[in-house]
């Protein structure tokens, strides 16, 4: 395994096939801003046929201060047959005010597996914008799990290109906002080869004056026959002032595929709350139990149960 500061690797011929090669900057303006004002980042290579048993843990912490702009770029290459788990953890001091502009360019090689976990919970006045741009080759697997907590604005966009046969991606996420923040989980999964698979499940809980956004697109190219793509978003809206905006989208140009998408929103079940209160459970405790049960469906999809338990205990 190789881990180097990006500024050390920037002039090496090794990094040239990867830096700014996974996306078109005209389509991602904040990634263009990241490129123009690049501060720091890492170049991580999981060498071929290597299995990393312990997670790679990246902790981003912001100290107190105002009006900071941080542009961070990570290049992550998982070579042929390699396996790794990556955890990104974002937090800050309560009175920090800043904009994190994060770009991860991720390359999953033939037969390789990357499990990518993100846990974001930052200051009330913080702004967080992130792009995960991923390319997956034949028989490779990219499994992503995004957890959004409190923040003035948290946006995570996953741009996944399944470029060769039998590549697959799973992009799941949860968001829970209780005060006045905005959460935006955006996905764009592009099936560019036959026999590729993708699955998405995103759930949110909104209270107070919060806003949840889910934008999800599945694109099936003309040659991507015998492909499967599934997408589902659900939200619990617990306040009259909370808002959820959802835009699921299928763009299919092949005729031998299995695809579906769905969206639903609503409040907690009043009959379930009454049943629990009738058995001596206080209202707030009953609500919390139902919220945890509702979000557990997503946490159970995380492949690394220890990481999922750590995030769930911190989150719920």
MARGU-230212 format. One line per field, with one value per residue (C-alpha): x, y, z; residue number from 1; residue in three letters. Coordinates in nm, 4 decimals, decimal comma. Layout:
# MARGU-230212
X (X	...)
Y (Y	...)
Z (Z	...)
pami (NUM	...)
selo (Ala	...)
END
This chain:
# MARGU-230212
X (0,0000	0,1176	0,0007	0,1628	0,0707	-0,0811	0,1646	0,4534	0,2899	0,1586	0,4675	0,5092	0,4119	0,2195	-0,0522	-0,1032	-0,3475	-0,5715	-0,5721	-0,8720	-0,9369	-1,2572	-1,4952	-1,5532	-1,4945	-1,7533	-2,0182	-1,8903	-1,8192	-1,7170	-1,4694	-1,3289	-1,2979	-1,1244	-0,8765	-0,8077	-0,7427	-0,6184	-0,4889	-0,3940	-0,4923	-0,3638	-0,2567	-0,3526	-0,2756	-0,3886	-0,1490	-0,2671	-0,3985	-0,3543	-0,6224	-0,6118	-0,7756	-0,7982	-0,9919	-0,8063	-0,9354	-0,9295	-1,0363	-1,1183	-1,1506	-1,2113	-1,1107	-1,2923	-1,2744	-1,4720	-1,4808	-1,2287	-1,2297	-1,0671	-1,0156	-0,9025	-0,8414	-0,7807	-0,6769	-0,7600	-0,6530	-0,7560	-0,5599	-0,6546	-0,7855	-0,7219	-0,9635	-0,9873	-1,2193	-1,2016	-1,3632	-1,4001	-1,5021	-1,5889	-1,6416	-1,5601	-1,5734	-1,9238	-1,8497	-1,6497	-1,7648	-1,6161	-1,6670	-1,5193	-1,4890	-1,3854	-1,3168	-1,2330	-1,1256	-1,1595	-1,0457	-1,1558	-0,9601	-1,0543	-1,1896	-1,1127	-1,3426	-1,3657	-1,5980	-1,6312	-1,7928	-1,8561	-1,9717	-2,0373	-2,1526	-2,0297	-2,0978	-2,4311	-2,2700	-2,0489	-2,0929	-1,9816	-1,9707	-1,8196	-1,7873	-1,7008	-1,6094	-1,5675	-1,4703	-1,5219	-1,3684	-1,4664	-1,5835	-1,4989	-1,7244	-1,7728	-1,9892	-2,0622	-2,2399	-2,3032	-2,4214	-2,5213	-2,5718	-2,6207	-2,4703	-2,5871	-2,5464	-2,4131	-2,4021	-2,2497	-2,2575	-2,1612	-2,0739	-2,0166	-1,9159	-1,9420	-1,7115	-1,6732	-1,8752	-1,9862	-1,8884	-2,1215	-2,1946	-2,4019	-2,4650	-2,6617	-2,7141	-2,9003	-2,9575	-3,1062	-3,1628	-3,3332	-3,2806	-3,2383	-2,9810	-2,9942	-2,8868	-2,8367	-2,7486	-2,7090	-2,6221	-2,5462	-2,4734	-2,3834	-2,4025	-2,1700	-2,1206	-2,3355	-2,4068	-2,3477	-2,5444	-2,6303	-2,8441	-2,9348	-3,1246	-3,1400	-3,3511	-3,3919	-3,5453	-3,6390	-3,7555	-3,7624	-3,6957	-3,4759	-3,4631	-3,3695	-3,2821	-3,2306	-3,1451	-3,0757	-3,0117	-2,9515	-2,8226	-2,8212	-2,6131	-2,7297	-2,4760	-2,5406	-2,7711	-2,8730	-2,8129	-2,9923	-3,0391	-3,2531	-3,3116	-3,5310	-3,5633	-3,7808	-3,8147	-3,9787	-4,1059	-4,1705	-4,2411	-4,4812	-4,1851	-3,9572	-3,9286	-3,8160	-3,7401	-3,6879	-3,6041	-3,5506	-3,4649	-3,4154	-3,2475	-3,2585	-3,1291	-3,1110	-3,4036	-3,2870	-3,2634	-3,4262	-3,4634	-3,6876	-3,7044	-3,9323	-3,9873	-4,2084	-4,2406	-4,4605	-4,4817	-4,4429	-4,7315	-4,9734	-5,1113	-4,7647	-4,7003	-5,0330	-4,9591	-4,6204	-4,7591	-5,0385	-4,7683	-4,5978	-4,3358	-4,3145	-4,3915	-4,0380	-3,8855	-4,1416	-4,0598	-3,6883	-3,7412	-3,9416	-3,6841	-3,4006	-3,5945	-3,6692	-3,3004	-3,1716	-3,2762	-3,0046	-2,7369	-2,7930	-2,6834	-2,3312	-2,0953	-1,8557	-2,0742	-1,8175	-1,7946	-2,1737	-2,2166	-1,9655	-2,1465	-2,4907	-2,3977	-2,2539	-2,5492	-2,8585)
Y (0,0000	0,3535	0,6676	0,9966	1,3639	1,4757	1,7625	1,5118	1,2901	1,5700	1,5747	1,1994	1,0199	0,7739	1,0241	1,1701	0,8970	0,9723	1,3418	1,5176	1,2123	1,0759	1,3649	1,6623	1,9840	2,1662	1,9458	1,9864	2,3532	2,2956	2,0311	2,2937	2,5310	2,2520	2,2136	2,5866	2,6339	2,2892	2,2968	1,9433	1,5797	1,2246	0,9812	0,6310	0,3144	-0,0300	-0,2475	-0,5442	-0,8526	-0,6836	-0,7158	-0,4407	-0,5864	-0,2656	0,0395	0,3396	0,6215	0,9859	1,2349	1,5915	1,8282	2,2039	2,4289	2,7455	3,0238	3,1910	3,2126	2,9407	2,7641	2,4204	2,2456	1,8873	1,6269	1,2576	1,0136	0,6554	0,3659	0,0097	-0,2073	-0,5445	-0,7919	-0,5627	-0,5083	-0,2162	-0,0187	0,3610	0,5747	0,9533	1,1270	1,4997	1,7015	2,0436	2,2683	2,3993	2,7638	2,6967	2,8563	2,7357	2,5645	2,2203	2,1430	1,7780	1,5763	1,2059	1,0465	0,6720	0,3997	0,0416	-0,2080	-0,5458	-0,7729	-0,5156	-0,4164	-0,0824	-0,0194	0,3565	0,4983	0,8664	1,0106	1,3859	1,5842	1,9441	2,2902	2,4631	2,7307	2,4940	2,4187	2,0876	1,9995	1,6722	1,4870	1,1194	1,0397	0,6668	0,4396	0,0635	-0,1917	-0,5533	-0,7559	-0,4652	-0,3577	-0,0162	-0,0059	0,3363	0,4402	0,8105	0,9431	1,3108	1,4861	1,8489	2,1209	2,4425	2,2590	1,9109	1,7858	1,4564	1,3660	1,0204	1,0020	0,6344	0,4959	0,1193	0,0912	-0,2845	-0,6057	-0,7287	-0,4061	-0,3156	-0,0303	0,0054	0,3630	0,3886	0,6742	0,8249	1,1806	1,3090	1,6801	1,8140	2,1933	2,4017	2,2346	2,1142	1,7695	1,6877	1,3357	1,3224	1,0138	0,9584	0,5972	0,5304	0,1742	0,1756	-0,2000	-0,5179	-0,7192	-0,4290	-0,3814	-0,0957	-0,0562	0,2549	0,3036	0,6462	0,7310	1,0605	1,2032	1,5730	1,7887	2,1618	2,3890	2,1404	2,0382	1,7066	1,6634	1,3440	1,3522	1,0147	0,9158	0,5730	0,5898	0,2760	0,3094	0,1413	-0,1423	-0,2069	-0,5046	-0,7405	-0,4676	-0,4142	-0,0813	-0,0156	0,3067	0,3937	0,7070	0,7419	1,0261	1,0810	1,4396	1,5146	1,8885	2,1080	2,3366	2,0619	1,9966	1,7091	1,7345	1,4142	1,3587	0,9947	0,9446	0,6549	0,7119	0,3838	0,3269	-0,0553	-0,2976	-0,5979	-0,4466	-0,4613	-0,1185	0,0480	0,3599	0,4806	0,7580	0,8025	1,0455	1,0689	1,0988	0,8343	0,5891	0,7275	0,3798	0,2471	0,5449	0,4883	0,1169	0,1888	0,4608	0,2284	-0,0072	0,2593	0,3923	0,7751	0,9566	1,0863	0,7465	0,5798	0,8257	0,7575	0,3813	0,4096	0,6438	0,4044	0,1085	0,3074	0,3912	0,0474	-0,0889	0,1213	0,0539	-0,3194	-0,2865	-0,1811	-0,4712	-0,3904	-0,4435	-0,2984	0,0291	0,0426	-0,0103	0,2660	0,5125	0,4100	0,4479	0,7943	0,8926	0,7534)
Z (0,0000	-0,0820	0,0994	0,0028	0,0367	-0,2916	-0,3340	-0,3307	-0,5903	-0,8126	-1,0379	-1,0576	-1,3748	-1,1570	-1,0711	-1,4173	-1,5347	-1,2366	-1,1472	-1,3095	-1,5288	-1,3713	-1,4465	-1,6762	-1,4829	-1,6942	-1,5341	-1,1773	-1,0979	-0,7366	-0,8516	-1,0893	-0,7914	-0,6001	-0,8859	-0,9109	-0,5381	-0,4427	-0,0843	0,0061	-0,0126	-0,0342	-0,3033	-0,1878	-0,3820	-0,2698	-0,4671	-0,6726	-0,4901	-0,1506	0,1181	0,3809	0,6906	0,8948	0,7653	0,6277	0,8500	0,7318	1,0002	0,8906	1,1874	1,1693	1,4571	1,5590	1,3017	1,0288	0,6508	0,5690	0,2326	0,2266	-0,1068	-0,0561	-0,3267	-0,2645	-0,5363	-0,4354	-0,6588	-0,5752	-0,8136	-0,9623	-0,7047	-0,4067	-0,1162	0,1248	0,3529	0,3617	0,6351	0,6052	0,9282	0,9242	1,2422	1,3864	1,6869	1,7466	1,6558	1,3369	1,0115	0,6825	0,3472	0,2938	-0,0773	-0,1056	-0,4206	-0,4157	-0,7433	-0,6927	-0,9341	-0,8624	-1,0705	-1,2156	-0,9440	-0,6742	-0,3851	-0,2040	0,0891	0,1377	0,4540	0,5218	0,8572	0,8465	1,1520	1,1656	1,3052	1,2547	1,0348	0,8373	0,4675	0,3240	-0,0468	-0,1657	-0,4952	-0,5084	-0,8679	-0,9155	-1,2022	-1,1654	-1,4003	-1,4772	-1,1739	-0,9449	-0,6571	-0,5019	-0,1884	-0,0414	0,2780	0,3512	0,6882	0,7053	1,0374	1,1368	0,9178	0,7502	0,4177	0,3553	-0,0023	-0,1133	-0,4805	-0,6037	-0,9725	-1,0537	-1,3918	-1,4354	-1,7328	-1,7894	-1,7581	-1,4167	-1,2407	-0,9543	-0,7167	-0,4019	-0,2835	0,0405	0,2828	0,5760	0,6916	1,0138	1,0712	1,3818	1,3729	1,0553	0,8303	0,4691	0,3514	-0,0168	-0,1328	-0,5098	-0,7134	-1,0804	-1,1666	-1,5279	-1,6594	-1,9592	-2,0109	-2,0074	-1,6917	-1,4548	-1,1325	-0,8977	-0,5882	-0,3868	-0,0615	0,1072	0,4121	0,5953	0,9123	0,9180	1,2067	1,2824	0,9834	0,8010	0,4356	0,2787	-0,0882	-0,2840	-0,6540	-0,8074	-1,1673	-1,3173	-1,6769	-1,8912	-2,2073	-2,5326	-2,5023	-2,1320	-2,1820	-1,8973	-1,6424	-1,3115	-1,1346	-0,8277	-0,6368	-0,3371	-0,1211	0,1879	0,4376	0,7740	0,7984	1,1658	1,1456	0,9472	0,8714	0,7404	0,3671	0,1489	-0,2240	-0,4191	-0,7845	-0,8835	-1,2503	-1,4907	-1,8272	-2,0194	-2,3717	-2,3597	-2,3808	-2,1722	-1,8244	-1,4807	-1,3239	-1,0690	-0,8594	-0,5835	-0,3319	-0,0264	0,2634	0,5694	0,9479	1,2167	1,2432	1,5040	1,5785	1,6583	1,8861	2,0640	2,1043	2,2653	2,4941	2,6025	2,7280	2,9374	2,6961	2,7083	2,3822	2,3143	2,3850	2,1592	1,8780	1,9178	1,9049	1,5826	1,4233	1,5067	1,3674	1,0521	0,9902	1,0880	0,7483	0,5869	0,8494	0,8056	0,4413	0,5461	0,4785	0,7646	1,0698	1,3131	1,1205	1,0860	1,4607	1,5372	1,3111	1,4339	1,8017	1,7334	1,5177	1,6855)
pami (1	2	3	4	5	6	7	8	9	10	11	12	13	14	15	16	17	18	19	20	21	22	23	24	25	26	27	28	29	30	31	32	33	34	35	36	37	38	39	40	41	42	43	44	45	46	47	48	49	50	51	52	53	54	55	56	57	58	59	60	61	62	63	64	65	66	67	68	69	70	71	72	73	74	75	76	77	78	79	80	81	82	83	84	85	86	87	88	89	90	91	92	93	94	95	96	97	98	99	100	101	102	103	104	105	106	107	108	109	110	111	112	113	114	115	116	117	118	119	120	121	122	123	124	125	126	127	128	129	130	131	132	133	134	135	136	137	138	139	140	141	142	143	144	145	146	147	148	149	150	151	152	153	154	155	156	157	158	159	160	161	162	163	164	165	166	167	168	169	170	171	172	173	174	175	176	177	178	179	180	181	182	183	184	185	186	187	188	189	190	191	192	193	194	195	196	197	198	199	200	201	202	203	204	205	206	207	208	209	210	211	212	213	214	215	216	217	218	219	220	221	222	223	224	225	226	227	228	229	230	231	232	233	234	235	236	237	238	239	240	241	242	243	244	245	246	247	248	249	250	251	252	253	254	255	256	257	258	259	260	261	262	263	264	265	266	267	268	269	270	271	272	273	274	275	276	277	278	279	280	281	282	283	284	285	286	287	288	289	290	291	292	293	294	295	296	297	298	299	300	301	302	303	304	305	306	307	308	309	310	311	312	313	314	315	316)
selo (Unk	Unk	Unk	Unk	Unk	Unk	Unk	Unk	Unk	Unk	Unk	Unk	Unk	Unk	Unk	Unk	Unk	Unk	Unk	Unk	Unk	Unk	Unk	Unk	Unk	Unk	Unk	Unk	Unk	Unk	Unk	Unk	Unk	Unk	Unk	Unk	Unk	Unk	Unk	Unk	Unk	Unk	Unk	Unk	Unk	Unk	Unk	Unk	Unk	Unk	Unk	Unk	Unk	Unk	Unk	Unk	Unk	Unk	Unk	Unk	Unk	Unk	Unk	Unk	Unk	Unk	Unk	Unk	Unk	Unk	Unk	Unk	Unk	Unk	Unk	Unk	Unk	Unk	Unk	Unk	Unk	Unk	Unk	Unk	Unk	Unk	Unk	Unk	Unk	Unk	Unk	Unk	Unk	Unk	Unk	Unk	Unk	Unk	Unk	Unk	Unk	Unk	Unk	Unk	Unk	Unk	Unk	Unk	Unk	Unk	Unk	Unk	Unk	Unk	Unk	Unk	Unk	Unk	Unk	Unk	Unk	Unk	Unk	Unk	Unk	Unk	Unk	Unk	Unk	Unk	Unk	Unk	Unk	Unk	Unk	Unk	Unk	Unk	Unk	Unk	Unk	Unk	Unk	Unk	Unk	Unk	Unk	Unk	Unk	Unk	Unk	Unk	Unk	Unk	Unk	Unk	Unk	Unk	Unk	Unk	Unk	Unk	Unk	Unk	Unk	Unk	Unk	Unk	Unk	Unk	Unk	Unk	Unk	Unk	Unk	Unk	Unk	Unk	Unk	Unk	Unk	Unk	Unk	Unk	Unk	Unk	Unk	Unk	Unk	Unk	Unk	Unk	Unk	Unk	Unk	Unk	Unk	Unk	Unk	Unk	Unk	Unk	Unk	Unk	Unk	Unk	Unk	Unk	Unk	Unk	Unk	Unk	Unk	Unk	Unk	Unk	Unk	Unk	Unk	Unk	Unk	Unk	Unk	Unk	Unk	Unk	Unk	Unk	Unk	Unk	Unk	Unk	Unk	Unk	Unk	Unk	Unk	Unk	Unk	Unk	Unk	Unk	Unk	Unk	Unk	Unk	Unk	Unk	Unk	Unk	Unk	Unk	Unk	Unk	Unk	Unk	Unk	Unk	Unk	Unk	Unk	Unk	Unk	Unk	Unk	Unk	Unk	Unk	Unk	Unk	Unk	Unk	Unk	Unk	Unk	Unk	Unk	Unk	Unk	Unk	Unk	Unk	Unk	Unk	Unk	Unk	Unk	Unk	Unk	Unk	Unk	Unk	Unk	Unk	Unk	Unk	Unk	Unk	Unk	Unk	Unk	Unk	Unk	Unk	Unk	Unk	Unk	Unk	Unk	Unk	Unk	Unk	Unk	Unk	Unk	Unk)
END
